[in-house]
Amino acid sequence: MLKDSQLDLCGRVDFARTTPLLARDEAFSFACAGCGGCCRGREDIVLSGFDLWRIAGRLRLPPQTVARAFCRASIGQVSHLPVLRLAPVKEERNNCPFLTENHCAIHDAEPLVCALYPLAQEISREGEVSYFLQPTGCGGRVVEAKVEDYLARYDVPAREKTDVRWAQTCMDLEDVVEPLDAALEPPLRRRMQAKLWQALYFKFDYEKEYLPQLEENLVWLGAELQKLTDYQQRRNTYRKK
């Protein structure tokens, strides 16, 4: 079983890219055989808030209900932010909980990690999006396709703006949360983490557009973090008297 400490928002913390980045008009060779191999034994399918919102809409359930039923939650050792991953089913050799008879039960709302496979994505702080080919041993009849065509087939370009906003949000929050994590007393730290979960994953209505809700949540989160900071400072001042 993959430990929570081995995963963060970008996936496995020990992962290091060993293949070159691909230009969008560059060709690569792969063909999905529909075998479900990429869904088996997977313990590292990390969800973004947007992924969870899409799955919630597909199942017509509140995001927090979906997370409790199908996900495993932790706090990233590197990012200090909430990390949500699909909970592998132990009784089925750690397969994805949505794998049903070699098919994905939520294919039209599958997470980005799944839509991209066998490609993977990198997003810079400046918002530059890059793709590379992951090592893979599966696939059917090999067909050479351009990166941009493969992405379009799975509607990845349509969500790229949202994925960039999510990535930049998390990178910005890392800079804020890491020092706060060290400064806050344990009860206040737990409060901070609860508010992060709400702002990034749970405080969403799947019937409303995602990005406006995220922006609204970030404003709310900023105010809540400031309250915690001020409260901790008052406690520190009181102790010095």
KAZIQUI-V587465 format. One record per residue. N is the residue number from 1. RES is the residue in one letter. PHI is phi in degrees with one decimal (999 if undefined). PSI is psi in whole degrees, 0 to 359 (NA if undefined). OMEGA is omega in degrees with one decimal (999 if undefined). Layout:
BEGIN
N:RES:PHI:PSI:OMEGA ; N:RES:PHI:PSI:OMEGA
END
This chain:
BEGIN
1:M:999:130:178.9 ; 2:L:-71.3:126:-179.0 ; 3:K:-74.7:151:178.4 ; 4:D:-58.2:325:-178.4 ; 5:S:-66.7:345:-179.3 ; 6:Q:-87.8:356:-178.0 ; 7:L:-124.1:148:172.0 ; 8:D:-142.4:191:-174.8 ; 9:L:-59.2:331:-179.0 ; 10:C:-93.2:10:-179.5 ; 11:G:103.0:214:-178.7 ; 12:R:-66.6:132:-177.0 ; 13:V:-71.1:340:-179.3 ; 14:D:-93.1:6:-178.8 ; 15:F:-75.3:135:175.2 ; 16:A:-133.3:125:-179.0 ; 17:R:-65.2:129:-179.4 ; 18:T:-116.5:359:179.5 ; 19:T:-114.1:153:-177.7 ; 20:P:-72.0:157:173.5 ; 21:L:-68.3:148:-178.2 ; 22:L:-107.1:136:172.5 ; 23:A:-72.1:154:-175.8 ; 24:R:-65.7:333:178.8 ; 25:D:-95.2:11:179.8 ; 26:E:-87.4:147:-178.4 ; 27:A:-95.2:149:172.2 ; 28:F:-141.2:163:-174.5 ; 29:S:-112.8:120:175.9 ; 30:F:-170.6:149:173.6 ; 31:A:-146.3:127:179.6 ; 32:C:-71.4:130:179.5 ; 33:A:-93.9:356:-179.1 ; 34:G:69.0:27:-175.5 ; 35:C:-86.1:345:-177.6 ; 36:G:77.7:9:-178.2 ; 37:G:-60.9:327:-178.8 ; 38:C:-75.7:355:179.0 ; 39:C:-103.5:354:-175.1 ; 40:R:-98.1:138:178.0 ; 41:G:64.6:20:-177.7 ; 42:R:-92.5:121:177.4 ; 43:E:-118.5:7:-170.9 ; 44:D:-122.2:26:178.8 ; 45:I:-85.6:94:-177.8 ; 46:V:-86.2:135:-178.4 ; 47:L:-101.2:142:168.1 ; 48:S:-86.6:170:175.5 ; 49:G:-60.9:325:178.8 ; 50:F:-67.7:320:175.6 ; 51:D:-57.7:312:-177.8 ; 52:L:-63.9:319:179.2 ; 53:W:-60.5:318:-179.5 ; 54:R:-67.3:318:178.7 ; 55:I:-65.5:320:177.9 ; 56:A:-59.7:318:177.8 ; 57:G:-66.1:322:178.9 ; 58:R:-64.3:320:-178.1 ; 59:L:-90.9:350:-177.3 ; 60:R:56.1:51:178.0 ; 61:L:-133.5:152:175.3 ; 62:P:-59.3:145:-179.0 ; 63:P:-52.9:319:-177.7 ; 64:Q:-66.5:326:177.2 ; 65:T:-65.6:317:177.6 ; 66:V:-61.6:316:-178.9 ; 67:A:-61.9:317:-179.8 ; 68:R:-66.1:326:-175.3 ; 69:A:-82.5:325:-169.3 ; 70:F:-125.2:0:-172.2 ; 71:C:-126.9:167:174.1 ; 72:R:-121.3:130:-175.0 ; 73:A:-108.9:145:177.1 ; 74:S:-156.6:176:174.7 ; 75:I:-113.1:127:-177.3 ; 76:G:-62.8:132:179.1 ; 77:Q:-69.0:332:-179.4 ; 78:V:-93.3:310:-175.2 ; 79:S:-80.8:336:-173.6 ; 80:H:64.4:18:-179.3 ; 81:L:-111.1:162:176.5 ; 82:P:-60.4:140:177.3 ; 83:V:-126.8:127:-179.1 ; 84:L:-121.5:127:178.1 ; 85:R:-130.9:154:175.4 ; 86:L:-64.0:132:-176.9 ; 87:A:-80.0:116:178.7 ; 88:P:-64.7:146:-179.7 ; 89:V:-88.8:107:-175.5 ; 90:K:-58.1:319:-177.0 ; 91:E:-67.5:346:-179.8 ; 92:E:-118.7:39:176.5 ; 93:R:57.5:40:176.5 ; 94:N:63.0:33:175.1 ; 95:N:-73.5:161:175.8 ; 96:C:-61.0:140:-178.4 ; 97:P:-65.4:344:-179.1 ; 98:F:-99.3:4:178.1 ; 99:L:-78.7:118:-178.4 ; 100:T:-131.8:112:179.3 ; 101:E:50.6:53:177.2 ; 102:N:68.8:9:-179.7 ; 103:H:-127.8:154:178.2 ; 104:C:-85.0:125:-178.5 ; 105:A:-71.8:345:179.9 ; 106:I:-125.2:38:-172.8 ; 107:H:-53.6:322:-178.6 ; 108:D:-76.5:358:175.5 ; 109:A:-135.1:30:-176.1 ; 110:E:-64.5:149:178.3 ; 111:P:-60.8:159:-179.4 ; 112:L:-57.8:318:180.0 ; 113:V:-53.1:319:-177.5 ; 114:C:-76.1:320:-179.6 ; 115:A:-63.8:325:-176.9 ; 116:L:-77.1:329:-170.9 ; 117:Y:-49.6:132:10.6 ; 118:P:-90.1:11:175.2 ; 119:L:-82.1:162:173.0 ; 120:A:-136.2:163:-171.1 ; 121:Q:-122.3:143:170.7 ; 122:E:-123.1:138:177.0 ; 123:I:-127.1:125:-179.2 ; 124:S:-83.6:166:177.5 ; 125:R:-59.5:331:179.5 ; 126:E:-80.9:356:177.6 ; 127:G:92.5:12:178.1 ; 128:E:-79.8:129:-176.9 ; 129:V:-105.0:129:179.1 ; 130:S:-129.5:158:-179.5 ; 131:Y:-131.5:151:175.6 ; 132:F:-146.8:164:-176.9 ; 133:L:-93.4:127:176.4 ; 134:Q:-82.6:152:173.1 ; 135:P:-64.2:134:-179.7 ; 136:T:-148.3:145:179.9 ; 137:G:-110.3:4:-178.2 ; 138:C:-107.0:183:179.5 ; 139:G:123.5:152:180.0 ; 140:G:-95.4:222:179.3 ; 141:R:-62.5:123:-174.1 ; 142:V:-71.9:127:176.8 ; 143:V:-127.5:133:179.4 ; 144:E:-83.9:128:-179.2 ; 145:A:-138.9:154:175.8 ; 146:K:-77.7:149:179.9 ; 147:V:-55.0:312:-176.1 ; 148:E:-62.1:325:178.6 ; 149:D:-70.5:320:179.2 ; 150:Y:-64.7:317:179.2 ; 151:L:-62.8:317:-179.1 ; 152:A:-63.0:326:-179.1 ; 153:R:-60.6:329:-178.4 ; 154:Y:-110.0:20:174.2 ; 155:D:59.0:26:179.8 ; 156:V:-65.7:318:179.7 ; 157:P:-58.8:328:-178.0 ; 158:A:-66.0:335:-178.2 ; 159:R:-107.6:1:-173.1 ; 160:E:-61.1:319:179.1 ; 161:K:-58.9:317:179.9 ; 162:T:-67.6:319:178.9 ; 163:D:-64.2:323:177.3 ; 164:V:-65.4:316:-180.0 ; 165:R:-62.0:318:178.0 ; 166:W:-61.5:312:-177.9 ; 167:A:-62.6:315:-180.0 ; 168:Q:-66.1:323:176.8 ; 169:T:-59.5:313:-178.8 ; 170:C:-65.9:320:178.5 ; 171:M:-64.6:319:178.1 ; 172:D:-65.9:318:-179.2 ; 173:L:-67.2:327:176.6 ; 174:E:-55.4:318:-178.6 ; 175:D:-66.2:331:-179.1 ; 176:V:-85.6:317:-170.8 ; 177:V:-77.3:325:-177.5 ; 178:E:-57.5:309:177.4 ; 179:P:-66.4:327:177.9 ; 180:L:-65.9:321:179.6 ; 181:D:-58.5:324:-180.0 ; 182:A:-79.7:331:-174.0 ; 183:A:-86.6:330:-174.6 ; 184:L:-82.6:144:172.8 ; 185:E:-68.7:156:-175.5 ; 186:P:-48.5:314:179.7 ; 187:P:-62.3:321:179.1 ; 188:L:-72.5:327:177.1 ; 189:R:-64.1:319:178.3 ; 190:R:-65.8:323:175.8 ; 191:R:-62.3:316:179.0 ; 192:M:-59.3:315:-179.1 ; 193:Q:-63.3:322:178.4 ; 194:A:-63.5:321:179.3 ; 195:K:-70.3:325:175.9 ; 196:L:-64.0:318:177.5 ; 197:W:-60.1:317:-179.7 ; 198:Q:-63.4:312:-174.7 ; 199:A:-68.4:324:-173.8 ; 200:L:-93.6:335:-173.4 ; 201:Y:-129.9:317:-165.2 ; 202:F:-99.7:332:-173.4 ; 203:K:-82.8:58:-176.5 ; 204:F:-136.6:147:173.4 ; 205:D:-108.1:119:-175.3 ; 206:Y:-67.2:348:178.8 ; 207:E:-88.4:355:178.5 ; 208:K:-112.2:158:-179.4 ; 209:E:-59.7:145:-173.9 ; 210:Y:-72.7:307:-171.5 ; 211:L:-59.3:314:177.5 ; 212:P:-58.7:324:177.9 ; 213:Q:-67.5:320:178.4 ; 214:L:-61.1:314:-179.1 ; 215:E:-61.9:318:178.2 ; 216:E:-63.7:318:179.0 ; 217:N:-63.5:323:-178.6 ; 218:L:-68.5:324:175.1 ; 219:V:-64.1:313:177.8 ; 220:W:-59.9:316:-178.8 ; 221:L:-62.7:317:179.4 ; 222:G:-57.3:317:179.2 ; 223:A:-67.2:320:-179.5 ; 224:E:-67.7:320:178.1 ; 225:L:-66.5:324:177.6 ; 226:Q:-65.7:321:177.6 ; 227:K:-61.5:316:179.4 ; 228:L:-64.7:320:178.4 ; 229:T:-62.2:313:-179.4 ; 230:D:-62.9:319:-179.3 ; 231:Y:-65.1:318:178.4 ; 232:Q:-63.6:320:178.9 ; 233:Q:-64.2:321:177.6 ; 234:R:-64.9:320:177.8 ; 235:R:-64.8:320:178.7 ; 236:N:-63.8:319:179.6 ; 237:T:-65.4:319:-179.1 ; 238:Y:-62.8:321:-179.4 ; 239:R:-65.3:329:-176.9 ; 240:K:-75.2:343:-177.8 ; 241:K:-75.4:NA:999
END
